[in-house]
Amino acid sequence: MNMRTLLWYMTYCLIAHTSAYRGTIPFEHPEKATIPFVPPIYVSDKPKTYPKACPGNTPMTRDQWCEYSLWTDYTDTVPDTGVTREFWFDVHQATLAPDGRPRWALAINGSLPGPTVEANWGDTVVIHLRNSLADVKNGTSLHIHGLRQHFTNPMDGVVSVTQCPIAPGYTMTYRWRATQYGTTWYHSHIGLQTWEGVYGGVIIHGPASGNYDEDKGVVLLSDWDINTVDELWGEAETVGSPTLDTGLINGNNVFGDDDDSSQTGSRFSTSFVPGKSYRLRVTNVACDTQFKFSIDHHTLTVIAMDFVPIKPYKTTAINISIGKGAFTANTENVNLWKLNTGQRYDIIVLADQAKVASSFWLRATPQLACSFSNNADNIRGIIYYERSPGASKSSSLIPSTTGYTLTDSCDDEPASKLIPIVSKRLSLAAADFYYNENLPVTAAVNENNLLRWYINGTSMHVTWSQPTLLDFIQYSANPDNPTESTTRDRAVLSIPKADTWVLAIIETAMEAPHPIHLHGHDFLVVAQGNGSWSTTSRNLNLDYAAGALPKRDTALLPALGHLVLAFRTDNPGAWLMHCHIGWHLDQGFALQFVEREPEIRRMFEGGSGFGGWWGYGGMMRENCENWNWYNRGGQVVELGAGI
């Protein structure tokens, strides 16, 4: 075999193995013209309009937003801007080298991460997502992490729950209202596809609880490996979570030591003007890495957690879990922020260290107590003072600042620090909750000797072609037998009653922490700690007016511990609750709450077009029809849980 043949064969094997799909098919539809291949659309022919701050929102008055303010209750009041922000995304395969080493990956509009979605509080956002993954035969979808999708559940983008996969050659349009404001990210919600590269940042501009001069945008922290996550999947489901090579900051990093001439790649960098203050929207988008985030010698002022503005506080250490944040004790002269996968924190940094140095390390340090990384000390970016960030790695602008010894741990921040600006008071006894029972978390090897995670006794396994919401179109309503077609593997918990409270008591006797994320809701963290949860008094003081209970969309279930969540049934739909570690999710660590089922059915009765829930029934049928035709031969094989 000559070298050219060998390279061709290696490339073919890489693409075939990386895909979670098998076989080939011609793509024809008996009722539609054959869809020709269209090159990825990177630039729309429509001019892009960037959101601008509302009148009154200035560097000295960030708490104001037009006729609204930081103290407006965003859970029941949303500005009516009348503005629609429209985006065109194309998902396709590509060869990328984010750390300087070329590798097969997926990209959106040619980049990793994908383009940032920006809107103002109250805007309508429309995202057209085209699937150009014809060669690797991947379906796809788009989920906005932490967005409530209030009364827009079919736009949640969860394959097997709210939709079928988007088939190659087709486009699905997602339309939702920005009822919250702050920072989040979007990602695919089918298998491990997110961590092949299908993700990007989301900024919804609104008021803030701290003043600053300039918004630096999203800072996305991810893990990365020279092997694809699909190539690593075999190890994950037989041995356990793989150790990954390195990490990326906004899609960039180096591989190799700084004094090694063979080092590849380039670092993320940004510049500060001395005396000015900057907002950074730090987000952990990793598959399985919890980070501590720090900027040498700088103080971090925390102003928001997930989509929830909080009372500002200064810190030198912050812990952030997948989809939410947490903090640790102060460490002298360095500010640390610990991020678990999926979490977001908005921080303000004052550039007040010009006398110390002209450049500083920005560090994302994996926590080895619950993560695995071969490059834990070299996932870094650079903050420059007054200089352009375009210097080469041999420049004197490479920082000489020294990192600090950090406590390696996997925790959430104490609840007393996470005080929401918009506070409410609610006191109920545990017996007053509509749903109130334990959801134990375990793991076991199944009949095929593959590792699976279980919650409430079930390891979720769902079918791409039969999403939960499709049941409400295909089957008649039966209040005594909700979601008739569901099976135990779909892990459905039905909550038909409106505007009641659900108490989810999640416990584990295993030595592994899990970031728990709930779709469609912010929840109150009622309890979180070691051991099992005791409710001997049966009294729950659900009061976060005094800062006792954080409000968020993701919280950490501690190893050998418990996490108790409370949320209100104010949003009809099928909502996933899951561990946000990619391996664990694809190993079945998920369940779904079917909330206010009769209303779901009525909303789908709006028919086609854009009547009643924008004609979601017609859109869902068409999308599933396209997918089922694409996979009519059954050659597409689902690996893992199906979500």
Phi, psi and omega per residue, in radians:
M1 nan 2.121 -3.141
N2 -1.343 3.008 -3.043
M3 -1.106 -0.724 -3.120
R4 -1.090 -0.775 3.125
T5 -1.096 -0.712 3.134
L6 -1.085 -0.780 3.138
L7 -1.119 -0.708 3.110
W8 -1.079 -0.774 -3.110
Y9 -1.127 -0.714 3.122
M10 -1.115 -0.732 3.125
T11 -1.111 -0.757 3.131
Y12 -1.064 -0.805 -3.139
C13 -1.093 -0.682 3.138
L14 -1.066 -0.848 -3.114
I15 -1.151 -0.765 -3.108
A16 -1.129 -0.726 -3.097
H17 -1.297 -0.617 -3.105
T18 -1.134 -0.609 3.141
S19 -1.250 2.531 3.058
A20 -1.549 0.467 -3.008
Y21 -2.332 2.721 -3.101
R22 -2.282 2.565 3.008
G23 1.552 3.023 3.106
T24 -2.314 2.659 3.094
I25 -2.539 2.620 2.940
P26 -1.277 2.566 -3.079
F27 -1.850 1.682 3.099
E28 -2.354 2.673 3.130
H29 -2.264 2.203 -3.057
P30 -1.158 -0.415 -3.064
E31 -1.812 -0.009 -3.084
K32 -2.413 2.721 3.051
A33 -1.127 2.567 3.079
T34 -1.034 2.320 -3.075
I35 -1.462 2.059 3.134
P36 -1.276 2.726 3.060
F37 -1.205 2.333 3.087
V38 -2.072 2.181 3.119
P39 -0.985 2.659 3.130
P40 -0.907 2.331 3.139
I41 -1.599 1.856 -3.092
Y42 -1.639 -0.490 -3.078
V43 -2.278 2.193 3.081
S44 -1.350 2.646 3.083
D45 -1.429 -0.005 3.098
K46 -1.682 2.429 -3.134
P47 -1.141 2.440 3.114
K48 -1.521 2.284 3.074
T49 -1.873 2.157 -3.107
Y50 -1.583 2.411 3.135
P51 -1.072 2.510 3.053
K52 -2.064 2.652 -3.133
A53 -1.111 2.551 3.074
C54 -1.136 2.672 3.041
P55 -0.950 2.406 -3.119
G56 1.675 -0.316 3.129
N57 -1.570 1.714 -3.092
T58 -2.142 2.978 3.106
P59 -0.955 -0.404 -3.132
M60 -1.794 -0.096 -3.116
T61 -2.413 0.962 -3.112
R62 -1.212 -0.212 3.137
D63 -1.406 -0.080 -3.131
Q64 -1.764 2.578 3.123
W65 -2.663 1.648 -3.046
C66 0.914 -2.243 3.125
E67 -1.511 0.112 3.124
Y68 -1.897 3.102 -3.137
S69 -2.700 3.123 3.111
L70 -1.017 -0.460 -3.058
W71 -1.623 0.031 3.014
T72 -1.172 2.325 3.138
D73 -1.307 1.731 -3.063
Y74 -1.203 -0.162 3.108
T75 -1.367 -0.339 3.123
D76 -2.319 0.021 3.119
T77 -2.297 2.205 -3.141
V78 -2.335 2.266 3.095
P79 -1.030 2.484 3.068
D80 -1.748 1.552 -3.041
T81 -1.419 -0.451 -3.061
G82 1.224 0.222 -3.077
V83 -1.840 2.387 3.039
T84 -2.003 2.201 3.065
R85 -1.792 2.193 -3.013
E86 -2.092 2.365 -3.083
F87 -2.314 2.543 3.090
W88 -2.080 2.016 -3.131
F89 -1.997 2.493 3.067
D90 -2.239 2.103 3.117
V91 -1.668 2.206 -3.072
H92 -2.645 2.855 3.076
Q93 -1.449 2.687 -3.100
A94 -2.793 2.793 2.945
T95 -1.748 2.048 -3.082
L96 -2.157 2.814 3.130
A97 -2.437 1.156 -3.056
P98 -1.118 -0.443 3.047
D99 -1.977 0.344 3.122
G100 1.592 -0.117 -3.136
R101 -1.871 2.010 -3.106
P102 -1.079 2.471 -3.113
R103 -2.757 2.553 3.015
W104 -1.128 2.428 3.135
A105 -2.741 3.106 2.978
L106 -1.910 2.665 -3.101
A107 -2.512 2.797 3.012
I108 -2.004 2.119 -3.119
N109 0.917 0.607 3.035
G110 1.474 0.079 -3.049
S111 -2.326 2.756 3.025
L112 -2.365 2.052 -0.089
P113 -1.174 2.970 3.121
G114 -1.273 3.104 -3.124
P115 -1.040 2.563 3.095
T116 -1.380 2.311 3.044
V117 -1.528 2.173 3.118
E118 -2.168 2.400 3.090
A119 -2.690 2.967 3.027
N120 -1.759 2.677 3.055
W121 -0.910 2.142 3.139
G122 1.716 -0.237 3.107
D123 -1.181 2.773 2.928
T124 -1.691 2.335 -3.118
V125 -1.993 2.288 3.099
V126 -2.137 2.156 3.125
I127 -2.149 2.090 3.072
H128 -1.657 2.003 -3.083
L129 -1.897 1.964 3.108
R130 -1.735 2.385 3.098
N131 -1.717 1.955 3.080
S132 -1.943 0.556 -3.099
L133 -1.659 0.818 -3.078
A134 -1.146 -0.684 -3.063
D135 -1.186 -0.699 -3.091
V136 -1.692 -0.041 3.015
K137 0.994 0.842 3.048
N138 -1.745 2.385 2.818
G139 -1.373 3.038 3.107
T140 -2.703 3.062 3.080
S141 -2.871 3.110 3.139
L142 -2.472 2.095 3.120
H143 -2.035 2.359 3.059
I144 -1.691 1.888 -3.021
H145 -1.116 2.210 3.048
G146 1.455 -0.185 3.113
L147 -1.278 2.270 -3.072
R148 -1.135 -0.481 -3.047
Q149 0.881 0.929 -3.033
H150 -1.107 1.987 -3.087
F151 1.068 0.407 3.045
T152 -2.301 0.757 -3.082
N153 -0.933 -0.670 3.135
P154 -1.116 -0.188 3.100
M155 -1.621 0.137 -3.056
D156 -1.302 -0.327 2.981
G157 1.323 0.462 -3.120
V158 -1.790 1.920 3.117
V159 -1.058 2.422 -3.123
S160 1.385 -0.169 3.096
V161 -2.011 -0.998 -3.100
T162 -1.899 -0.119 -3.129
Q163 -2.904 2.858 2.884
C164 -1.431 2.861 3.051
P165 -1.086 2.612 2.972
I166 -1.336 2.135 -3.088
A167 -1.327 2.647 3.048
P168 -0.946 2.379 -3.122
G169 1.615 -0.129 -3.095
Y170 -1.996 2.858 3.123
T171 -2.198 2.434 2.991
M172 -2.090 2.447 3.134
T173 -1.830 2.176 3.080
Y174 -1.793 2.308 -3.114
R175 -2.332 2.172 -3.116
W176 -2.634 2.859 -3.115
R177 -1.824 2.392 3.122
A178 -1.423 1.376 -3.109
T179 -1.431 -0.208 3.069
Q180 -2.045 2.998 3.056
Y181 -2.442 2.680 -3.105
G182 2.327 -2.473 -2.981
T183 -2.192 2.411 2.990
T184 -2.746 -2.835 3.134
W185 -2.561 2.776 3.036
Y186 -1.944 2.711 3.096
H187 -2.835 2.807 3.008
S188 -1.124 2.657 3.077
H189 -2.278 1.015 3.047
I190 -2.482 1.965 -3.131
G191 1.014 -2.393 -3.118
L192 -1.746 0.293 -3.006
Q193 -1.058 -0.552 3.103
T194 -0.866 -0.811 -2.982
W195 -1.552 0.156 2.843
E196 -1.540 -0.198 3.067
G197 2.328 0.069 -3.068
V198 -1.612 1.366 3.106
Y199 -2.791 2.876 3.091
G200 -3.013 3.034 -3.059
G201 -1.544 2.746 3.065
V202 -2.321 2.245 3.070
I203 -2.142 2.125 3.012
I204 -1.982 1.881 -3.048
H205 -1.260 2.468 3.110
G206 -2.956 -2.925 3.128
P207 -1.174 2.856 -3.134
A208 -2.409 2.722 -3.099
S209 -1.584 0.119 3.064
G210 -2.544 2.600 3.135
N211 -1.520 2.586 3.124
Y212 -2.754 2.809 -3.114
D213 -1.501 -0.756 -3.008
E214 -2.455 2.457 3.072
D215 -1.644 2.022 -3.133
K216 -1.487 -0.081 3.090
G217 1.468 -2.823 -3.037
V218 -1.389 2.555 2.978
V219 -2.163 1.755 -3.032
L220 -1.651 2.135 3.133
L221 -1.822 2.226 -3.127
S222 -2.437 2.821 2.972
D223 -1.692 2.873 -3.021
W224 -2.733 2.662 3.128
D225 -2.588 2.664 3.103
I226 -1.167 -0.398 3.029
N227 -1.641 2.600 3.105
T228 -1.293 2.781 3.121
V229 -1.141 -0.522 3.093
D230 -1.212 -0.591 3.049
E231 -1.182 -0.542 -3.126
L232 -1.489 -0.146 -3.046
W233 -1.067 -0.673 3.134
G234 -1.019 -0.720 3.083
E235 -1.164 -0.703 -3.090
A236 -1.089 -0.674 -3.055
E237 -1.646 0.024 3.065
T238 -2.063 -0.619 -3.088
V239 -1.929 -0.707 -3.063
G240 2.361 -3.126 -3.045
S241 -0.979 2.219 -3.138
P242 -1.246 2.716 2.994
T243 -1.474 2.148 -3.065
L244 -1.620 2.710 -3.031
D245 -1.125 -0.814 -2.895
T246 -2.856 -2.843 3.093
G247 -2.527 2.914 -3.117
L248 -2.219 2.630 3.010
I249 -2.103 1.997 -3.019
N250 0.872 0.711 3.057
G251 1.393 0.232 -3.096
N252 -2.352 2.568 2.913
N253 -3.058 3.031 3.066
V254 -1.795 2.856 2.984
F255 -2.251 2.119 -3.055
G256 1.945 2.836 -3.098
D257 -1.270 2.702 -3.112
D258 -1.148 -0.474 -3.135
D259 -1.652 0.211 -3.132
D260 -1.791 2.148 -3.102
S261 -1.140 -0.300 -3.141
S262 -1.569 0.072 3.114
Q263 -1.012 2.419 3.141
T264 -2.041 2.874 3.052
G265 1.482 -3.026 3.118
S266 -2.579 2.735 -3.057
R267 -1.645 2.642 2.922
F268 -1.108 2.447 3.087
S269 -2.609 2.715 3.051
T270 -2.666 2.849 -3.050
S271 -2.043 2.568 3.066
F272 -2.044 2.530 2.959
V273 -1.711 2.186 -3.113
P274 -0.908 2.364 3.109
G275 1.600 -0.255 3.131
K276 -1.644 2.793 -3.138
S277 -2.013 2.562 -2.991
Y278 -2.316 2.424 3.046
R279 -1.679 2.210 3.055
L280 -2.051 2.340 -3.108
R281 -1.874 1.496 -2.992
V282 -1.489 2.253 -3.042
T283 -2.373 2.307 3.069
N284 -1.644 1.976 -3.126
V285 -1.959 0.380 -3.029
A286 -1.289 2.811 3.042
C287 -1.337 -0.720 -3.016
D288 -2.756 0.638 -3.132
T289 -2.250 2.230 3.015
Q290 -1.717 2.222 -3.061
F291 -1.889 2.634 2.770
K292 -1.824 2.272 -3.073
F293 -1.899 2.350 -3.141
S294 -2.662 2.729 2.947
I295 -2.191 2.060 -3.034
D296 -0.888 2.253 3.018
H297 1.282 0.013 -3.090
H298 -1.883 2.592 3.075
T299 -1.631 2.418 3.108
L300 -1.832 2.227 3.033
T301 -1.832 2.034 -3.063
V302 -1.549 2.206 -3.093
I303 -2.106 -0.222 3.135
A304 -2.731 2.596 3.084
M305 -2.263 2.184 -3.003
D306 0.935 -2.283 3.096
F307 -1.685 0.353 -3.026
V308 -2.008 2.010 3.032
P309 -1.211 2.385 -3.109
I310 -2.177 2.898 3.087
K311 -1.157 2.224 -3.030
P312 -1.104 2.537 2.970
Y313 -2.604 2.670 3.137
K314 -1.680 2.532 -3.083
T315 -2.664 2.814 2.988
T316 -1.999 0.142 3.082
A317 -2.769 2.260 3.106
I318 -2.348 2.282 3.062
N319 -1.753 2.299 -3.117
I320 -2.301 2.147 -3.135
S321 -1.662 2.968 -3.129
I322 -0.957 2.001 3.110
G323 1.455 -0.094 3.117
K324 -2.780 3.129 -2.978
G325 -2.180 2.808 3.099
A326 -2.712 2.944 -2.967
F327 -2.465 2.794 3.090
T328 -2.185 -3.126 -3.071
A329 -1.198 2.786 -3.124
N330 -1.168 2.555 3.030
T331 -2.195 2.256 -3.005
E332 -1.010 2.309 2.983
N333 1.280 0.018 3.077
V334 -2.482 2.522 -3.141
N335 -1.900 2.161 -3.028
L336 -2.006 2.436 3.136
W337 -2.343 2.047 -3.053
K338 -1.721 2.138 -3.060
L339 -2.019 2.199 2.960
N340 -1.651 2.705 -3.005
T341 -0.917 2.240 3.066
G342 1.663 -0.262 -3.092
Q343 -1.356 2.769 3.077
R344 -2.353 2.497 2.956
Y345 -2.406 2.339 3.001
D346 -1.685 2.225 -3.108
I347 -2.255 2.761 3.028
I348 -2.055 2.301 -3.141
V349 -2.111 2.195 3.071
L350 -1.617 2.217 3.132
A351 -1.415 1.402 -3.045
D352 -2.105 0.402 -3.072
Q353 -2.071 0.483 -3.104
A354 -1.076 -0.485 3.140
K355 -1.326 -0.274 -3.106
V356 -1.488 -0.822 -3.095
A357 -2.878 2.977 3.092
S358 -1.751 -0.150 3.077
S359 -2.618 2.630 -3.036
F360 -2.433 2.585 3.056
W361 -1.358 2.322 2.889
L362 -1.752 2.135 -2.961
R363 -2.041 2.396 2.965
A364 -2.118 1.770 -2.982
T365 -1.818 1.998 3.091
P366 -1.073 2.453 3.085
Q367 -1.607 1.873 -3.000
L368 -1.273 -0.166 3.062
A369 -1.170 -0.401 -3.133
C370 -2.494 0.200 3.121
S371 -2.392 2.933 3.138
F372 -2.327 2.153 -3.134
S373 -2.595 2.440 3.074
N374 -1.591 0.035 -3.043
N375 -2.449 0.744 -2.945
A376 -1.096 -0.457 -3.058
D377 -1.752 0.120 -3.053
N378 -2.309 0.532 2.995
I379 -1.764 1.597 -2.959
R380 -2.451 2.669 2.943
G381 -2.111 -3.104 -3.080
I382 -2.258 2.314 2.977
I383 -1.794 2.076 3.113
Y384 -1.764 2.510 3.009
Y385 -1.770 2.082 3.002
E386 1.118 -0.054 -3.126
R387 -1.853 2.740 3.029
S388 -1.226 2.453 -3.128
P389 -1.382 0.301 -3.068
G390 -1.619 0.227 -3.079
A391 -1.224 2.648 3.116
S392 -1.343 2.927 -3.075
K393 -1.230 -0.250 3.093
S394 -1.564 -0.018 -3.080
S395 -1.218 2.738 3.062
S396 -1.201 -0.158 3.126
L397 -1.369 -0.150 3.029
I398 -1.060 2.234 -3.038
P399 -1.066 2.606 3.011
S400 -2.012 0.097 3.139
T401 -1.160 2.626 -3.043
T402 -1.849 2.417 3.078
G403 -1.305 2.982 -3.084
Y404 -2.013 2.720 3.069
T405 -1.219 2.103 -3.075
L406 -1.886 2.616 3.023
T407 -1.367 2.066 -3.131
D408 -1.433 1.932 -3.066
S409 -2.686 2.877 -3.110
C410 -2.261 1.492 -3.049
D411 -2.361 2.883 2.911
D412 -1.737 2.779 3.109
E413 -1.171 2.501 3.052
P414 -0.940 2.426 -3.053
A415 -1.036 -0.487 -3.072
S416 -1.129 -0.308 3.140
K417 -1.542 -0.299 -2.954
L418 -1.812 1.341 -3.014
I419 -1.749 1.919 3.132
P420 -1.113 2.530 3.075
I421 -1.180 -0.836 3.101
V422 -1.548 1.870 -3.023
S423 -1.953 2.630 3.096
K424 -2.381 2.874 3.123
R425 -2.134 2.309 3.113
L426 -2.600 2.211 3.101
S427 -2.221 2.159 3.126
L428 -2.463 2.696 2.957
A429 -1.492 2.664 -3.125
A430 -0.986 -0.576 -3.119
A431 -1.177 -0.295 -3.104
D432 -1.439 -0.129 -3.129
F433 -1.367 2.452 3.119
Y434 -1.117 -0.791 -3.128
Y435 -2.081 2.149 -3.026
N436 -2.671 1.551 3.088
E437 -2.754 2.908 -3.082
N438 -1.327 2.564 3.047
L439 -2.161 1.445 -3.078
P440 -1.196 2.556 3.118
V441 -1.963 2.224 3.126
T442 -2.451 3.052 3.048
A443 -2.458 2.642 3.138
A444 -2.781 2.877 3.032
V445 -1.648 2.242 -3.076
N446 -1.449 -3.000 -3.064
E447 -1.138 -0.296 3.097
N448 -1.721 0.244 -3.125
N449 1.067 0.610 3.112
L450 -1.973 2.444 -3.115
L451 -1.245 2.298 3.076
R452 -2.378 2.542 3.071
W453 -1.762 2.565 -3.090
Y454 -2.237 2.428 2.959
I455 -2.284 2.294 -3.073
N456 1.027 0.574 3.070
G457 1.421 0.073 -3.073
T458 -2.240 2.372 2.940
S459 -1.754 1.975 -3.012
M460 -1.090 2.351 2.972
H461 -2.517 1.989 -3.028
V462 -2.144 2.927 -3.023
T463 -1.950 2.227 -3.095
W464 -1.001 -0.645 -3.033
S465 -1.457 -0.057 -3.103
Q466 -2.347 1.189 3.132
P467 -1.128 2.670 -3.096
T468 -0.949 -0.765 -3.091
L469 -1.124 -0.433 3.121
L470 -1.121 -0.456 3.089
D471 -1.004 -0.604 -3.056
F472 -1.320 -0.190 3.054
I473 -1.684 -0.679 -2.989
Q474 -1.521 -0.377 -3.049
Y475 -2.127 2.570 3.121
S476 -1.315 2.709 -3.117
A477 -1.167 2.408 3.076
N478 -2.555 1.644 -3.038
P479 -0.991 -0.448 -3.113
D480 -1.496 -0.166 -3.122
N481 -2.499 1.230 -3.064
P482 -1.113 2.605 3.129
T483 0.794 1.152 -2.989
E484 -0.953 -0.606 -3.022
S485 -1.469 -0.055 -3.072
T486 -1.261 2.659 3.044
T487 -2.098 3.003 -3.116
R488 -1.043 -0.616 -3.104
D489 -1.093 -0.366 -3.129
R490 -1.435 -0.124 2.974
A491 0.930 0.976 -3.096
V492 -1.713 2.275 2.976
L493 -2.044 2.096 -3.065
S494 -1.606 2.278 3.098
I495 -2.230 1.525 -3.021
P496 -1.364 -0.385 -2.996
K497 -1.408 2.372 -3.119
A498 -1.504 2.582 2.994
D499 0.928 0.714 2.975
T500 -1.997 -3.112 -3.106
W501 -1.992 2.468 3.092
V502 -1.944 2.306 3.065
L503 -1.971 1.982 3.139
A504 -1.843 2.009 -3.101
I505 -1.832 1.797 -3.060
I506 -1.826 2.187 -3.095
E507 -2.343 2.617 3.065
T508 -2.479 2.484 3.035
A509 -1.838 0.314 -3.111
M510 -1.856 2.682 -3.054
E511 -1.549 0.981 3.096
A512 -2.568 2.225 3.059
P513 -1.429 2.722 -3.121
H514 -2.441 2.199 3.012
P515 -1.367 2.031 -3.072
I516 -1.696 2.167 -3.115
H517 -2.071 2.322 3.096
L518 -1.969 2.250 3.072
H519 -1.419 2.639 2.982
G520 1.382 -0.018 -3.038
H521 -2.663 2.614 2.672
D522 -1.580 2.574 3.120
F523 -2.215 2.873 3.023
L524 -1.668 2.349 3.059
V525 -1.521 1.741 -3.062
V526 -1.321 -0.710 -3.126
A527 -2.712 2.624 -3.100
Q528 -2.815 2.164 -3.126
G529 3.036 -2.937 -3.091
N530 -1.474 2.695 3.100
G531 1.274 -3.012 3.128
S532 -1.443 2.807 -3.096
W533 -1.589 2.229 3.131
S534 -1.731 2.287 3.107
T535 -2.130 0.710 -3.076
T536 -1.071 -0.586 -3.128
S537 -1.391 -0.377 -3.110
R538 1.049 0.246 3.116
N539 -1.939 2.272 3.118
L540 -2.113 2.160 3.084
N541 -1.693 1.559 -3.093
L542 -1.462 1.314 -3.019
D543 -2.218 1.848 3.045
Y544 -1.900 0.243 2.994
A545 -1.136 -0.565 3.131
A546 -1.607 0.136 3.109
G547 1.462 0.188 -3.066
A548 -1.305 -0.552 -3.058
L549 -2.106 2.045 3.047
P550 -1.156 2.692 3.073
K551 -2.141 2.165 -3.022
R552 -2.840 -3.096 3.093
D553 -2.024 -0.035 3.066
T554 -2.563 2.399 3.105
A555 -2.501 2.719 -3.061
L556 -1.554 2.196 2.925
L557 -1.466 1.934 -3.072
P558 -1.163 2.685 2.998
A559 -1.029 2.419 3.141
L560 0.941 0.655 -3.013
G561 -2.494 -2.807 -3.062
H562 -2.423 2.725 3.037
L563 -2.479 2.149 -3.122
V564 -2.021 2.112 -3.075
L565 -2.030 2.578 3.042
A566 -2.276 2.290 3.060
F567 -2.488 2.711 -3.084
R568 -1.666 2.434 -3.128
T569 -1.453 1.325 -3.087
D570 -2.044 0.317 -3.015
N571 -2.626 1.622 -3.094
P572 -1.037 2.442 3.077
G573 2.687 3.140 3.016
A574 -1.786 1.954 -2.991
W575 -2.046 2.197 -3.135
L576 -1.386 2.460 2.914
M577 -2.187 2.237 -2.985
H578 -2.738 2.850 2.925
C579 -1.291 2.383 -3.094
H580 -1.646 0.128 2.922
I581 -1.271 2.143 -3.009
G582 -0.966 -0.775 -3.134
W583 -1.065 -0.793 -3.066
H584 -1.167 -0.692 3.108
L585 -1.060 -0.792 -3.110
D586 -1.302 -0.171 3.027
Q587 -1.708 0.267 2.955
G588 1.732 0.103 -3.087
F589 -1.381 1.400 -3.117
A590 -2.894 2.724 2.919
L591 -2.558 2.973 -3.141
Q592 -2.304 2.348 3.028
F593 -1.624 2.110 3.009
V594 -1.650 1.868 -2.932
E595 -1.834 2.171 3.068
R596 0.966 0.994 -3.034
E597 -0.966 -0.764 -3.141
P598 -0.984 -0.606 3.129
E599 -1.272 -0.550 3.075
I600 -1.065 -0.811 -3.125
R601 -1.080 -0.770 -3.113
R602 -1.121 -0.660 -3.134
M603 -1.152 -0.587 3.112
F604 -1.267 -0.247 -3.134
E605 -1.299 0.027 3.107
G606 -1.137 -0.248 3.075
G607 1.395 -2.844 -3.100
S608 -1.438 -3.090 -3.073
G609 1.284 -2.541 -3.121
F610 -2.122 0.607 3.007
G611 -1.635 2.551 3.111
G612 0.834 1.905 -3.102
W613 0.842 0.622 3.088
W614 0.985 0.561 3.117
G615 1.120 0.697 -3.062
Y616 -1.080 -0.553 3.134
G617 -1.053 -0.831 3.118
G618 -1.121 -0.702 3.128
M619 -1.111 -0.714 -3.112
M620 -1.191 -0.762 3.113
R621 -1.014 -0.803 -3.104
E622 -1.117 -0.766 -3.129
N623 -1.112 -0.749 3.133
C624 -1.204 -0.640 3.074
E625 -1.050 -0.771 3.134
N626 -1.091 -0.767 3.140
W627 -1.133 -0.790 -3.093
N628 -1.135 -0.594 3.076
W629 -1.203 -0.735 3.115
Y630 -1.017 -0.676 -3.085
N631 -1.818 0.538 -3.027
R632 -1.109 -0.430 3.120
G633 -1.507 -0.085 3.117
G634 1.271 0.326 -3.087
Q635 -1.431 -0.221 3.098
V636 -1.443 2.070 -3.049
V637 -1.864 2.178 3.093
E638 -1.343 2.303 3.034
L639 -1.953 2.317 3.128
G640 1.485 -2.735 -2.971
A641 -1.319 -0.375 3.131
G642 1.682 0.076 3.107
I643 -2.151 nan nan
